[in-house]
Amino acid sequence: MSAQPADRAALEAFWMPFTANRQFKAAPRLLARAEGMHYWTPDGRQVLDGVAGLWCVNAGHGRREITEAVSKQIAAMDYAPPFQMGHPLAFELANAIVGIAPPGIDHVFFTNSGSESVDTALKIALAWHRVRGDGTRTRLIGRERGYHGVGFGGISVGGMVNNRKYFGALLPGVDHIRHTHDPARNLFSRGLPGHGAECADDLERLVALHDASTIAAVIVEPIAGSTGVLLPPVGYLQRLRDICTKHGILLIFDEVITGFGRTGSAFAAQEFGVVPDLITCAKGISNGAVPMGAVLVKGAIYDTFMSGPEGSIELFHGYTFSAHPVACAAALATQRIYRAGLFEQARAMAPYWSDAVHALKGRRHVVDLRAYGLVAGIELEPRPQAPGARGYEAMVAAFEAGLLVRTTGDTIALSPPLIIERSQVDRIFETIAAILDRLP
Ligand SMILES: Cc1ncc(COP(=O)(O)O)c(C=O)c1O
């Protein structure tokens, strides 16, 4: 197929994910090539990548180191079974990831996506309590407005209504703490919002309702991306950690978007100084070049599983493509790039980024601005009777103006590759400002 499908019929067979298929196929937005901070459309138009693809391509597109590692690996060994067999790159990668993980988190279980990482983490949490002889702890707690992928576990603990309402009763025994979004007190906060640490106390309410002896784990995103870039209020994550510790509940941070330098630290756990028991990640682990995900686990949890008979499988879980050799090669090359100082580069750019975001204050339609590390949420006032329409039109207008952004509802979410330069930051915000000025 040429990069430019001939007509609408050629677009039909592909049922596109999380996409308004008919709307898209009537006016497709196609990408054909990528390098550095840019994409190019099939007709050669350059598009600045404001979202690292989909929060994945932290080191920028087309990194030669990654391409070469992938080609070399696929030629040397295309696939190796991960059950009862191993290959050296998987162990090397696990060590590399543990090397940048928060203290005490020293084991890695490989998956192929964020959704698989979430379901894996939830299963590890349930199994851990059972292996310890605390098998009544079966309840899983998520948070309103949370996004944890699209597996049944992830949508059950997730808190986005459209992702849940079509799919039946979901997992039993799941509950949700309240979300932290509090525009009345936190509008236009610089850095983390000052109000809302007490939202964590909602977990005490659920403990009082269900009893701690029934609760296995709590899962939250340190920064909630998919519901519009919601930053954790100062002190909130620590409070959640303290309540979990007090009641013997495992704390899972879903770092699928915050992992690998997005905040300026390797993980948000380090950035915010709060160590969970498990971390889920994906996306940036391999710079988006080959699908991969992982669950990072505290040594104490792993050790509990290792206490049974030596010859027995400790966790009945895994994927055919766990630690796929080509994904491992891509991820190892990616981690080498990260180690050379990319997270520090992101941290150094963050103040400039934040200034540029907050300079949009007062622009037409802008009702809130949120920025941290190299993340931003630009919340637009929804059009009466048409929530999401303004956001969608902003995304289309940006693409036509040569800028890739993502919108969720009426919030423009930005998460550029961490290699971004000041002139490119300027371009992103000049483009958005111009779009806001003319958007109805
Ligand atoms: C916090 C979070 N968890 C999980 C996922 C799911 O990841 P995937 O789409 O790779 O399954 C995402 C994807 O955006 C995410 O943002």
The ligand as a MOL file (V3000), in Angstrom:
LIG
                    3D

  0  0  0     0  0            999 V3000
M  V30 BEGIN CTAB
M  V30 COUNTS 16 16 0 0 0
M  V30 BEGIN ATOM
M  V30 1 C -1.7180 5.4740 33.2900 0
M  V30 2 C -1.9260 4.4960 32.1770 0
M  V30 3 N -2.0520 3.2010 32.4670 0
M  V30 4 C -2.2170 2.2810 31.5040 0
M  V30 5 C -2.2660 2.6500 30.1820 0
M  V30 6 C -2.4940 1.6030 29.1260 0
M  V30 7 O -1.3880 1.3990 28.3620 0
M  V30 8 P -1.5190 0.6170 26.9590 0
M  V30 9 O -2.3070 1.4710 26.0590 0
M  V30 10 O -0.0830 0.4120 26.5550 0
M  V30 11 O -2.1900 -0.6920 27.2580 0
M  V30 12 C -2.1250 3.9900 29.8390 0
M  V30 13 C -2.1500 4.4170 28.4210 0
M  V30 14 O -2.1840 5.5640 28.0960 0
M  V30 15 C -1.9610 4.9420 30.8600 0
M  V30 16 O -1.8770 6.2640 30.5760 0
M  V30 END ATOM
M  V30 BEGIN BOND
M  V30 1 1 1 2
M  V30 2 1 2 3
M  V30 3 2 2 15
M  V30 4 2 3 4
M  V30 5 1 4 5
M  V30 6 1 5 6
M  V30 7 2 5 12
M  V30 8 1 6 7
M  V30 9 1 7 8
M  V30 10 2 8 9
M  V30 11 1 8 10
M  V30 12 1 8 11
M  V30 13 1 12 13
M  V30 14 1 12 15
M  V30 15 2 13 14
M  V30 16 1 15 16
M  V30 END BOND
M  V30 END CTAB
M  END
